[in-house]
Amino acid sequence: MAGHRGRVGTMAWNGFVLSTGSRDHNILHRDVRQAQPYMSRLTGHRQEVCGLKWSFDEQQLASGGNDNKLYIWSLRSTEPVLKFNDHQAAVKAIAWSPHQHGLLASGGGTADRCIRFWNTVNNTALSCIDTGSQVCNLVWSKNLNEIVSTHGYSLNQIILWKYPSMTKVTTLTGHTYRVLYLAISPDGQTVVTGAGDETLRFWNVFPGTKSRSGSGLSSAMLPLGRTIR
Protein backbone atom coordinates (compact mmCIF):
# COMPACT_ATOMS: atom_id res chain seq x y z
CA MET A 1 0.00 0.00 0.00
CA ALA A 2 1.74 3.12 -1.27
CA GLY A 3 0.95 6.79 -0.76
CA HIS A 4 3.38 8.12 1.85
CA ARG A 5 6.58 9.97 0.92
CA GLY A 6 8.35 9.28 4.22
CA ARG A 7 8.62 6.58 6.85
CA VAL A 8 5.38 5.28 8.36
CA GLY A 9 5.78 5.44 12.14
CA THR A 10 2.25 4.81 13.43
CA MET A 11 -0.91 2.91 12.48
CA ALA A 12 -4.43 2.46 13.86
CA TRP A 13 -7.30 0.16 12.84
CA ASN A 14 -10.97 1.12 12.54
CA GLY A 15 -12.88 -1.87 11.19
CA PHE A 16 -11.66 -2.41 7.62
CA VAL A 17 -9.94 0.99 7.59
CA LEU A 18 -6.23 1.20 8.40
CA SER A 19 -5.03 4.72 9.21
CA THR A 20 -1.32 5.41 8.83
CA GLY A 21 0.79 8.39 9.90
CA SER A 22 4.07 9.38 8.33
CA ARG A 23 7.10 11.62 8.41
CA ASP A 24 5.55 13.32 5.35
CA HIS A 25 3.14 15.01 7.86
CA ASN A 26 0.10 13.22 6.41
CA ILE A 27 -2.42 10.64 7.61
CA LEU A 28 -3.89 8.21 5.08
CA HIS A 29 -7.08 6.18 5.48
CA ARG A 30 -6.89 2.86 3.65
CA ASP A 31 -9.85 0.53 3.15
CA VAL A 32 -8.16 -2.85 2.88
CA ARG A 33 -11.11 -4.20 0.86
CA GLN A 34 -10.45 -1.74 -1.98
CA ALA A 35 -7.81 -1.84 -4.69
CA GLN A 36 -6.65 1.77 -4.43
CA PRO A 37 -3.83 2.37 -1.93
CA TYR A 38 -5.82 4.89 0.12
CA MET A 39 -9.26 6.50 0.20
CA SER A 40 -8.47 9.86 1.85
CA ARG A 41 -5.55 12.02 2.93
CA LEU A 42 -5.63 14.07 6.15
CA THR A 43 -3.41 17.15 6.34
CA GLY A 44 -2.81 19.32 9.37
CA HIS A 45 0.40 18.36 11.13
CA ARG A 46 3.52 20.34 10.25
CA GLN A 47 5.96 17.61 11.28
CA GLU A 48 6.02 13.82 11.50
CA VAL A 49 2.84 12.09 12.72
CA CYS A 50 4.03 9.86 15.57
CA GLY A 51 0.79 8.77 17.30
CA LEU A 52 -2.63 7.58 16.11
CA LYS A 53 -5.55 6.10 18.02
CA TRP A 54 -9.23 5.57 17.09
CA SER A 55 -11.88 6.05 19.77
CA PHE A 56 -13.79 2.98 20.95
CA ASP A 57 -16.96 4.11 19.15
CA GLU A 58 -14.86 4.40 15.96
CA GLN A 59 -16.06 7.97 15.34
CA GLN A 60 -12.97 9.99 16.30
CA LEU A 61 -9.28 9.65 15.45
CA ALA A 62 -6.67 11.27 17.68
CA SER A 63 -3.31 12.10 16.14
CA GLY A 64 -0.11 13.36 17.74
CA GLY A 65 2.86 14.88 16.00
CA ASN A 66 6.44 15.99 16.39
CA ASP A 67 5.00 19.52 16.04
CA ASN A 68 3.71 19.10 19.63
CA LYS A 69 0.10 19.11 18.41
CA LEU A 70 -2.77 16.80 19.32
CA TYR A 71 -5.55 16.76 16.72
CA ILE A 72 -8.99 15.13 16.67
CA TRP A 73 -10.54 14.09 13.37
CA SER A 74 -14.05 12.85 12.68
CA LEU A 75 -14.68 9.78 10.59
CA ARG A 76 -15.32 11.83 7.43
CA SER A 77 -13.20 14.95 8.01
CA THR A 78 -10.03 15.80 6.10
CA GLU A 79 -9.16 18.65 8.50
CA PRO A 80 -8.99 18.49 12.31
CA VAL A 81 -12.27 19.13 14.12
CA LEU A 82 -10.40 19.83 17.39
CA LYS A 83 -6.87 21.11 18.01
CA PHE A 84 -5.00 20.92 21.32
CA ASN A 85 -1.75 22.87 21.55
CA ASP A 86 -0.72 22.55 25.21
CA HIS A 87 2.09 19.99 24.92
CA GLN A 88 5.63 21.32 24.71
CA ALA A 89 7.15 18.26 22.99
CA ALA A 90 6.19 15.51 20.54
CA VAL A 91 2.93 13.69 21.26
CA LYS A 92 3.45 9.96 20.73
CA ALA A 93 1.39 8.56 23.61
CA ILE A 94 -2.40 8.62 23.06
CA ALA A 95 -5.14 6.58 24.75
CA TRP A 96 -8.96 6.77 24.74
CA SER A 97 -10.73 5.79 27.93
CA PRO A 98 -12.95 2.69 27.65
CA HIS A 99 -14.94 3.93 30.66
CA GLN A 100 -15.99 7.46 29.66
CA HIS A 101 -17.07 8.63 26.21
CA GLY A 102 -14.79 11.32 24.80
CA LEU A 103 -12.12 11.07 27.52
CA LEU A 104 -8.67 11.15 25.93
CA ALA A 105 -5.22 10.97 27.51
CA SER A 106 -2.03 12.15 25.80
CA GLY A 107 1.63 12.24 26.80
CA GLY A 108 4.46 14.52 25.76
CA GLY A 109 8.14 13.97 25.10
CA THR A 110 11.28 14.91 27.01
CA ALA A 111 10.73 18.68 26.99
CA ASP A 112 7.13 18.25 28.20
CA ARG A 113 6.93 15.11 30.40
CA CYS A 114 3.22 15.65 31.05
CA ILE A 115 0.15 13.45 30.79
CA ARG A 116 -2.86 15.56 29.84
CA PHE A 117 -6.54 14.66 29.83
CA TRP A 118 -9.10 16.06 27.42
CA ASN A 119 -12.86 15.95 26.92
CA THR A 120 -13.43 15.78 23.18
CA VAL A 121 -17.22 16.05 23.58
CA ASN A 122 -17.10 19.65 24.82
CA ASN A 123 -13.54 20.54 23.69
CA THR A 124 -12.05 21.13 27.13
CA ALA A 125 -8.73 20.46 28.84
CA LEU A 126 -9.37 18.54 32.06
CA SER A 127 -6.11 18.04 33.96
CA CYS A 128 -2.35 17.69 33.64
CA ILE A 129 0.34 15.91 35.63
CA ASP A 130 4.11 16.25 35.26
CA THR A 131 5.53 12.72 35.31
CA GLY A 132 9.17 13.79 35.51
CA SER A 133 10.26 11.96 32.36
CA GLN A 134 9.45 11.44 28.68
CA VAL A 135 6.03 9.81 28.15
CA CYS A 136 6.30 7.09 25.49
CA ASN A 137 2.99 5.18 25.77
CA LEU A 138 -0.36 5.15 27.53
CA VAL A 139 -2.99 2.44 27.93
CA TRP A 140 -6.14 2.31 30.06
CA SER A 141 -7.15 -0.68 32.12
CA LYS A 142 -10.17 -2.43 30.65
CA ASN A 143 -11.53 -3.37 34.08
CA LEU A 144 -10.53 -0.49 36.38
CA ASN A 145 -10.40 3.29 36.03
CA GLU A 146 -6.60 3.21 35.97
CA ILE A 147 -4.00 4.04 33.33
CA VAL A 148 -0.48 2.78 32.62
CA SER A 149 2.26 5.03 31.29
CA THR A 150 5.72 4.05 30.03
CA HIS A 151 8.67 6.40 30.11
CA GLY A 152 12.01 7.19 28.58
CA TYR A 153 14.63 9.75 29.54
CA SER A 154 15.56 9.71 32.24
CA LEU A 155 13.87 7.04 34.39
CA ASN A 156 12.83 4.32 31.86
CA GLN A 157 10.00 3.17 34.12
CA ILE A 158 6.38 2.02 33.96
CA ILE A 159 3.83 3.74 36.19
CA LEU A 160 0.30 2.68 37.11
CA TRP A 161 -1.98 5.64 37.98
CA LYS A 162 -5.44 5.81 39.49
CA TYR A 163 -7.76 8.12 37.56
CA PRO A 164 -8.94 10.85 38.11
CA SER A 165 -6.82 11.51 41.21
CA MET A 166 -3.64 10.50 39.31
CA THR A 167 -2.15 9.03 42.43
CA LYS A 168 0.56 6.44 41.75
CA VAL A 169 -0.54 2.88 42.43
CA THR A 170 2.94 1.53 41.75
CA THR A 171 6.12 2.07 39.74
CA LEU A 172 7.65 -0.81 37.78
CA THR A 173 11.35 -0.84 36.96
CA GLY A 174 13.64 -3.22 35.11
CA HIS A 175 14.12 -1.73 31.65
CA THR A 176 17.45 0.03 31.17
CA TYR A 177 16.47 2.09 28.11
CA ARG A 178 13.33 4.00 27.19
CA VAL A 179 10.17 1.90 27.11
CA LEU A 180 9.09 2.45 23.53
CA TYR A 181 6.23 -0.06 23.20
CA LEU A 182 3.24 -1.09 25.29
CA ALA A 183 0.36 -3.47 24.67
CA ILE A 184 -2.40 -4.93 26.84
CA SER A 185 -3.69 -8.50 26.67
CA PRO A 186 -7.25 -9.27 25.47
CA ASP A 187 -8.37 -10.17 29.01
CA GLY A 188 -7.04 -6.84 30.30
CA GLN A 189 -4.83 -8.35 33.01
CA THR A 190 -1.35 -8.36 31.47
CA VAL A 191 0.70 -5.64 29.80
CA VAL A 192 3.83 -6.23 27.77
CA THR A 193 6.55 -3.60 27.35
CA GLY A 194 9.35 -3.37 24.82
CA ALA A 195 12.39 -1.18 25.23
CA GLY A 196 15.66 -0.11 23.66
CA ASP A 197 17.39 -2.66 25.90
CA GLU A 198 16.18 -5.32 23.42
CA THR A 199 13.85 -7.02 25.93
CA LEU A 200 10.12 -7.64 26.18
CA ARG A 201 8.78 -7.76 29.73
CA PHE A 202 5.38 -9.14 30.73
CA TRP A 203 3.69 -7.63 33.77
CA ASN A 204 0.61 -9.02 35.54
CA VAL A 205 -0.86 -5.63 36.38
CA PHE A 206 -4.67 -5.66 36.50
CA PRO A 207 -7.33 -7.93 38.01
CA GLY A 208 -9.73 -9.83 35.78
CA THR A 209 -13.32 -8.79 35.17
CA LYS A 210 -14.55 -11.02 38.03
CA SER A 211 -12.53 -9.00 40.55
CA ARG A 212 -13.19 -5.49 39.25
CA SER A 213 -13.68 -4.13 42.74
CA GLY A 214 -10.19 -5.25 43.74
CA SER A 215 -7.03 -3.23 43.53
CA GLY A 216 -4.66 -3.36 40.60
CA LEU A 217 -2.10 -4.52 43.16
CA SER A 218 -3.84 -7.87 43.59
CA SER A 219 -1.24 -9.48 41.35
CA ALA A 220 1.66 -8.02 43.37
CA MET A 221 2.68 -5.99 40.31
CA LEU A 222 5.55 -8.34 39.55
CA PRO A 223 6.80 -9.52 36.15
CA LEU A 224 5.33 -12.83 35.08
CA GLY A 225 8.79 -14.30 35.02
CA ARG A 226 9.14 -13.85 31.28
CA THR A 227 11.78 -11.59 29.84
CA ILE A 228 12.46 -12.13 26.16
CA ARG A 229 15.68 -11.04 24.50
Buried (B, 14 or more C-beta within 10 A) or exposed (E): EEBBEEEBBBEBEBEEBBBBBBBBBBBBBBBEEEEEEBEBEBEBBEEBBBBBBBBEEEBBBBBBBBBBBBBBBEBEBEEBBBEBEBBEBBBBBBBBBBBBBBBBBBBBBBEBBBBBBBBBEEEEEEBBBEBEBBBBBBBBBBBBBBBBBBBBEEBBBBBBBBBEEBEEBBEBEBBEEBBBEBEBBEEBBBBBBBBEBEBBBBBBBBBBEEBEEBBBEBBEBEEEEEEEE
